[in-house]
């Protein structure tokens, strides 16, 4: 979430914790103890990461936008083999390519939506619109490759939301929180079922989401001395995530065989 074009859902998928995250939320009451432990560790880790890396990442992105941009594009690319493995696709067919194109197309089309679609409303209509906005934000939060902040811009609520958060406007935030909660529960349950019943289609569409998000992360074509640096940073990002997911996958396989 600290990097333009790379959402929290995208990083969870790339790092191989997306499935566990979705399952922990969707089956929270079913496996409460395990879910609380995992979500607590995830939340603390994410919070510590944001605190530790927000400032240095911001400075690096400001000083070296293209090399850093290519590093994160490489990181996304490094997570693709894991997504392909999770899809359980043994041989690529036309339908799998179409799934990827479909996911990519959805993300690209979202970037062309006009801003301020909802605007401001009062009374019960305003309440329902805020609930709906929270629901839409939840879907964007869960699905990889879709920016939550951009969705609020499209809905015409970004500035109002920032003001409401700053002033702790409960009357504005409460209906949105209701929609957010409902959206997270429904989206994770649907996703969990889709990943179990239709892994080929679901993971290929998610791969399309990730590829579509690279449009926002792309920092532009390197110039002069930036070329070799960008190639190196891309390779470093790819190698770091590929190695991380590879060894994590091997460890999980070993644990499963020992059980």
Secondary structure, 3 states (H helix, E strand, C coil): CCECCECHHHHHHHCCCHHHHHHHHHCCCCCHHHHHHHHHHHHHHHHHHHHHHHHHHHHHHHHCHHHHHHHHHHHHHHHHHHHHHHHCCCCCCHHHHHHHHHHHHHHHHHCCCCCCCCCCCCHHHHHHHHHHHHHHHHHHHHCCCCCHHHHHHHHCCHHHHHHHHHHCCHHHHHHHHHHHHHHHHHHHHHHHHHHHHCHHHHHHHHHHHHHHHHHHHCCCCCCCCHHHHHHHHHHHHHHHHHHHHHHHHHHHHHHHHHC
